[in-house]
Amino acid sequence: MPSEPANAAPARIPRHLAVIMDGNGRWAQRRRRPRIIGHRAGARAVNICIDFCINRGIRALTLFAFSSENWGRPEDEVGALMKLFLNALEREVEELDRRGVRVRFIGERDRFAAPIRERMAAAERQTRNNDVLHLSIAASYGGRWDIAQAARGLAQDVADGRLDPNDIDETLLASRMSLADLPAPDLFIRTGGDTRISNFLLWQLAYTELWFTEALWPEVDAGLLQNALDDFASRERRFGLTGAQVAAQTNEIVE
């Protein structure tokens, strides 16, 4: 999916939406249920979010499903999450493929068990030609890891004599990051009440509009997502310029 030129008029609908799906465990605890019940409810909210993006014409959706740090959670919860993840891959891919959704995974894939890695690869192969929605699932992912692996790749190219270190700039480093073929997220949503980005897409979120809500992830519906889009549409995105400069560029594009 090609990026738009830097001087393009601000989109009223985000091209790329990034989401931290926080609050599954607390949703379950408030109902005196096991945390895994909250994660199952959260999986239903994922489908709501996918439907919303397709219906609104949002072309890319990146979901933070499992962070590098989440491996440190209690063993029984991690095990239940892995089983839920595998079941979701087996159950949902056919429907996503039918709807034109391209699925891919970003993160340290080697940390997953072989059956999950195989299902990830199979889902990516099956949906690789789809273009209605680019769904990226960040699993065993961390923004610092992403930057480090990009730098490591460039360092190897320098060591092998394929790259002059003086040629390394922001554009080249960005080309080695996860999601390099997509425009940077226009809008970031975090549920659950915390107001931080928690090592998610650190490089890619540099000029992203941030939107936080107290709602827990299983409570998400189309109305809440629309509230986020309405707020996004009301904002002036300046990318380091002045408001007058942005207005002038917009007028030039319109004319």
GIPEVEN-V324069 format. One line per field, one symbol per residue. phi: phi as a letter, one per 20 degrees, with the letter a starting at -180 (. if undefined). psi: psi as a letter, one per 20 degrees, with the letter a starting at -180 (. if undefined). A space follows every 50 residues. Layout:
phi=???
psi=???
This chain:
phi=.ffeffeffgffdffcddceedofffgfffdldggffffffffffgffff gffffenfeccddeebegfffefggfffffffffffffffeefgfffgen eedbccpefffefgfffffgffffffdfefbfbeeddecldbffgfffff fffffffffenebegfefcffffffdegmfedfggecddcennfdbdlmd lgffegcffdcdbfgegfefcfffffgffffgfeededlneegfffffff fffff
psi=oqqqqhjqqpqhpphpppponqjgghgghhjlqqhhhhhghhhhhghggg gggghijphppppnhorhhihirqhhggghghgggghgghhhhghgghjk ppprpqanhiiqqghghghgggggghjhjqjgpoopooplqqhggggghg hhghhhhghijipphiipahggghiiqqkhiqqqphppppriiqmrilkp lgghjgkqpppqqipqgiiprhgghhgghggghiqoohlirrhhgggggg hggg.
